[in-house]
């Protein structure tokens, strides 16, 4: 298993299908889709603000995925940041 397989990628939240993915995650984590989208944006913005291009690199997506996974699992345990 490589490092990228250790967590789920949420890269689909960057694309045109983001609302459908947010709805699916919202159901899974007992949240509203708008909460999912807002939280993802809040996690991704500081990481993406460090770049000059508009393309998300694999390294950046891994960082976003790790932080967002921690957010989602924290909502289930009550340890939400």
PyMOL commands that set and color helices and strands:
alter all, ss='L'
color gray80, all
select helices_A, chain A and resi 3-6+11-14+18-29+33-48+58-77
alter helices_A, ss='H'
color red, helices_A
deselect
rebuild
show_as cartoon
